[in-house]
Amino acid sequence: MSSRLHRSLGLRELIFMGLIMIQPTAPMPIFGVVFNEARGHVVSAILVGMLGMMCTAYSYGKMAQVYPSAGSAFTYVGKTLHPAAGYLTGWAMLLDYVLNPVICTIWCAKAAGNVLPVVPYAAWVCFFALVFTGLNLRRIQATARTNQLLTVAMGGVIGWMLVATWQSLQAPVNWWQPFYDPAQFNWQNFSKGTSIAVLTYIGFDAISTLSEEVHDPRRNILRGTVLVCLIIGVLSAIEVYAAQLVWPVGRPFPDVDTAYVHVAGVAGGPWLFHVMNLTLLVATVGSGSGAMGAGARLLFGMGREGSLPPGVFGYLDPVSQVPSRNVLLIGGLSLAGGFLVSYQLGAEMLNFGAFLGFVGVNLAALKRHGWHPVPAIGMLVCGFLWWKLSVLAKVVGGLWLVLGMAYGWARGGLSRPFTAGEVE
């Protein structure tokens, strides 16, 4: 039985998959929270976050040139720094990949309940957990085609929002205020807002988990990762800039969690309000499905190396050539999480593992390729953002790491050498 994934993706398909993993509408669900925390400086928070993420994307691409395998950060850190560091990096990033589909399941269930309140929340949780799982059990080619259609559709709605914003503006307009408002700016609040705004980019690293399914991965993973991060950053800045022009600082939102939908309603009326609500629901389905697939491939990489039981986590379905057991496991966790975890707690925990993984990959790039300012900047920015996480997130994340160390020690995963993963 083959232990390699099938190469079927070109650069264009990779970019489309990266865009849908992150969501072209990524800043919209968190717009209200960042707006309140950063006192209206959402555009600047998005752009500062892009600096750290672009540098980290570069590091991911450089490491994928050396190790074009499915393990991503787990492989990069383990092969470059130490197997124990790679194991703990992979374990930490499981929080990112597992909790992303969990919070997407929760958000989709609640959003769908707003449209059809007669259907109970529990039924929507079951439905969306099954949707995410079913999409990932399909062949990767079918998933790529679906993602392209979703990306184009969301782009159309974003265009509608921008046109509606322009038509709704009334002179005079302070075009600079969304970037910097001296009456509202506070560094402490801006830093906290930026640590949340970086959620916009969470998922770009998942592109590297597709290394074994990409043609010419040593070239295309670097280009695809950096381009996706850049496109999302620029697009997100435009989206939130438009929203800030419509919604002035100091005006409370009817609901912070769905703030962007209310902004769309002000700009374009009831039709845009409902279409935007539906668009964010569809976008979240794409994000949750993409995160589940990335998490399954991360587990596959760890299972193939022996850090996790290979009979379960290193298994590939002989027909679809996807790590189906891992997909089913994360699908089950998404179902359970929909009943056991709040959206807020899941979102806070997600960043704990992501930032640790980003720091590790930047550090690995520095060691592998020598001193370079780009990975150094990425490491510093990601470390700073990790420090800005809530105390609860760091405490629970620390407990997760302790559990991982205990499990790895018992199985020998902390000292097990890497033997696979380098692909010709």
N, C-alpha and C positions, 0 to 999 in steps of 0.2 A: 504493500500500500504506500502511495506517495505521501511524503511529509512536506511537500511544497505546494503552494497555492498557484493557481493558473494565471498567467500573465495575459490580460485582456484589455487594459486601460491605456489610452494615450494621454497626452498632456491636456487636451481639451476636456476629456471625460474626467480627468483628475481634478481640474479646476472646478467643473460643475459640481462634482461630489464634495469638494472642499467648501464651496459656497453654501451648499445645502446643509452640510454638517454644522456650519456656524450659523446659518440663516442670513439671507440678505436683509431681513428685518430684525436682526439681532438686537439693536439698541432699543427697540420699541417697547418690549415688555418691562425693561428696567428703567425706562426714561423717567418716570415719576420719582422713583427712589433716588436716582442720581441727581435729578433736578433739585430735590429738597436738600439732600446732603451737601451738594456742591454749591448751593445757593444760585442755581441757574447756569452754572458754567459746565454744561453737559458737553458742548462741542470741544472745549479745551481738555476736559477729562478724557474724552474719546481719543483725541490726538496724542496726548501724553501717554496714554496706555498703548497706543499704536507704536510708539518709539520702542518700548520694551518688547512688545510682541514681534515687531519686525526683526529686531536683533535676535530674538529667540528663534524665529522662523529661519533665519540665516543659519543658525547653529544646527537646527534640525536638518536642514538641507545638506550642510557639509558632512554631518555624521552619516546621513543616509547614503552619501557617495561611498563611504567606507564599508558600511554595514547595511546593505539594502535588504533587510529582513523584516518580518512582521512584528517583531518585538518592540520596535520604536525606542522610547526612552529607556526602557528596561535593558535592551540590548546595548545601546550606546554607552550608558553609564557603566554597565557591568563589564563590558569588554575593554573600556578605556580606563576606568578608575579602579574598580574592584568588584568581584562577583557579589559581595555582600551589599555594596552600594547600589548595584543594579537591581538586586532583589528588592531592597527597600524602596527604591524609586518606583519600580513596577507596582509594588504593594500600595504605595501612597497614591499613585495615579489611578489605581482601581477605584478610589473614591470619586474621582472625576468621571470616569467612564461609566461606572455603575449608577452613581447618583444623578447623572444627567438624564438618562431615560426615566428614572424614578420621578424627578421633579417635572419632566415633560408629561408623564402620565397624569400626575396630579393636576397640572395646569390645563391640559386638554380636557380632562374630566369636568373640571369646573367651568371652563369656557363653553363646552358642549351643553352643560346643564343650564347655562344662561339662555341658550337657544331653545332647548327642549327640557324645561324644568320638570315635566311629568316623569321623565326617566330618572331613576335614582342615581346618586353619585356612584354607588358601588357598581352599578351596571356599566357606567361609563369607564370606570377604572379597569374593569375586566376587558371591555371592548378595546381600549387603546393599548393595553399591555399585549393583547393578542395581535393587534395590528402591527406594532413594532416588531414583535417576534416573527410574524409571518413574512414581513418584508425582508427580514434578514436571513430567512431560510431559503429565499429565492437565489438564483444565480446572480453573481455580481454584475453581469451585463444588463440584466433586466432592471436592477436597482439603479444603475447609472442612467438608463433612458428615462426612468421615472423622475429622477432627480433633475434632469435637464428641463423637463416640462414644468416642474414645480418652480424652478429658478426663474424661468421666463414669465410665468404667471405672476409671481411676487414682484418682479421688476415692473410689470404693468401697473400694479396697484401703487407701488412707490412713485411711479411717474404721475399718476393721478393725484396723489397727495401733494407733490411738488407744484403741479399746475394749480390746484385748489388753493394752496398757500399763497402763491403769487397773486391770484385773483382776489383773495380776501384781505390783502394788506391795505392799510390806509395810511397815507402820508401824515406826518413825517415818520420815517422808520430809522431807528438807530441800528445800522447794519453791523456795527462793531460790537455791540453789547453782548450778543451770544458768546463771543470769545472772551471778553473781559469787561467786567462791571466793577469799577473801583469802590462803589458804594456797597457791594455785596461780597466782594472777594475776601476770603479768609483761608490761609494756607492749610490749617488743620482740617477745615471742612472740605476744602478742595482735595486734599490727599485722601480723605475717607471716601469721598465721592468717586475718585479715580480708581480706588481699589475695588469698588463695585462696578464701575464702568468697564473694567477689563473683562467682565463676564461677556461682553460683546464678542470677544475674540476666542473665548474658550471653545475648542474644537478644531482649531487650525492644525494642532499637533497630530490629530487623528489621521491626517493625510499620510504621514510617515508609516502608519500601520498597514497601508496598502502597498508597501514597497514590493512585495512579492507578486503583486497583481498588475504592476505597471511596466510597460515597455521602457527600456533604457532608464531604470530607476536612478542610476547615479547622476543623471542629468535632469530628469523630469521631476523628481521629488524636490530638489532644491528650487527649481523654477516654479513649480506648482505651489509649494508652501509659501514662498515669499510673495508670489503674485496674489494668492488668495488673501493673505493677510493685508496686503496693500489695498486690494479692491474693497474688502470689507471695511477697512479703516476709512477710506475716502467716502464710500457710500454711506457709512454710518454717520460721519460728520455732517454730510449734506442733509440726511434725514432729521437729525436732532437740531440742526441749525434752522431748518424750516419750522420745526415744532416750537422752538424758542421764539421765533419771530411772531408766532400766532399767540403763544401763551406767556404773558408777562410774569416776571418774578413777583411773588407775593400773592398771586391769585391761587387759592387752594383748589386741588383736584377733587372731583366727586369721589374718585377712587384712585389711590396712588398706584396700585398694581396694574390698572388698565388705563393709566393716564394718557398714553399716546392715542388710544382709541377716542377718548373725549376730545383731544386736540384735533384729531381728524374730523370729528363731528362739527367742531367750530369752523374749521377751514372749508369743509365740503358739504356739510349738512348730513341728514339722516342716512342717505344712501352710502356715502363714504364711511360713515360711522359703522354701519353693518358690514360693509365689504371689508373694511380694515379688521374688524373683529374676526371675520371668517378667515382672512389672510393670515393673521397671527396664529390662528388655530392650525391651519395647514402647515405653516412654517414650523410650528412646534412639533408637529408630527414628523416632519423631515429631520429636525434636529434630534429628536429622541431616537428615531430609527438609525440615524448615522452614528450616534453615540453608542448605541447598543452593538452595532457592527464593529466599531473600533474597539470596544471593550472585549468583545469576543476574540478579536485578533490579538489583543494584548495578552489575554489569558492563554491563547494558543502558543504565543512565543514563550511564555513562562513555562507552560506545560512541556513544550518540546525540549527546552533546556533542562528539564527535570526539577525546577524549583517548585513546581506544582505537580500533582500526580499526572503523568503523561497519558495514562489510559483514558482519562476523562478530558483533561484540558488540552492535550496535544492531539486530539482526534479530529480528523477531517471526514466529512460525509463523502463516501465514494462516488456519489452521483453529482451532487451540487458543488463539491470541493469547497465547502464552507465549514468552519468549526461549529457544527450544529449544536453540540452539547453545551458549548459555552453560550450560544445564543439562547438556548432554552433556560439555562441557569439565570442569566441576566433578566430574561423575560419573567421568570418566576419572582425574582427580587423586585422587579418593577411592579408586579401585581401586589406583592406583600407591602412594598413601600407606599403604595397608594393609600393604604389603610393605616400604616403605622408611623409615617413621617410627615411632618408639615412641609409645605413648600419653602418657607423661609429657612428652616433649619437645613433642609437639603441643599439649598442654594449656597448657604454659608459654608457648609462642609465641602462642597464641590471644589471651591478655590484652594482649600488647604492642600490637597494632593496635587492639583494642577501646578501651583507655584513651586512646590518642592521639586516636581519633575522638571520644570523649566530651568530652575537653578542648576539641577544636576546636568542637564543637557548642555547648557552654556559652559559649565565647568569642564565637561568632557571635551567639548570643542576646543577650549583653550589648551588642554593638555595634549590633545591629539595633533592639533595644527599649529601650536605655538601661540605666543601672545598676539592678540588681535583686538582692537577696540570694540568691535561689534559684539562678540560674545561677552566681553567684560561688561559692557553697558547693559546687555540683556540680563546678566546675572545680578547686577546691582539693582536694577529696576524691579525685577521679579522678587528679589529678596526683600526689598522695601515694601512691596505690596503684600507679601506674605506677613510681614510684621504688622501691617495695618488691619489684618483680619481680626474678628472679634475674639475675645477670650474663650468663649464657649467653643468656637470652631477649632481653636488651637488645642484646647483640652481634649475634646472628643477625637480630633485628629491624632493627637499624641497617643491616646489609648489605642487607636487603630494601629499605629505603628508598633506599639508594644506587643499587641496581639500578633502582628506579622513577624516580629523578631522571634517571638516564642515558637510560632509555627515553623519558621525557617530553621531555627536552631534544632528543633526536634527532627526535622527531615534532612538536615544537612544542607538546606538551601542557601544558607549564608556563606558557605565556603565551597559550594559546588562549582567547579570550573565550567566556563562556557565551551561548548564543543560544536555548536551548530550556529547557523544564522548567516554566515558569509556566503553570498550567492554570486556565482560567476556572472 
